[in-house]
Amino acid sequence: MATFGRIDILVNNAGVTWAAEPEQLPLDKWQKVVDVNLTGAFLFAQAAGREMLKQQLRAASSTSRRSPGCTRRCTARTTRRTPRPRPD
């Protein structure tokens, strides 16, 4: 915000994995995966979303990447809506 003064779009794309079978994955390593993949993405989206709401901007991009063992195809979504009226 200090450099550009506004947020035009958020591309929230981060993730980690741990190379272990689920039955051998230690809880602390699983927690790291959850913290980065879920909590980190949520916190970043929340902070950016607050600024976007101030700007009355509605744009978001959600991506996921294919990783080893992933059977689903990568996805990308963009949502655009018209600004809703802001109460005075």
Buried (B, 14 or more C-beta within 10 A) or exposed (E): EEEEEEBEEBEBEEBEEEEEEEEEEEEEBEEEBEEBBEEBBEEBBEEBBEEBEEEEBBEBEBBBEEEEEEEEEEEEEEEEEEEEEEEE
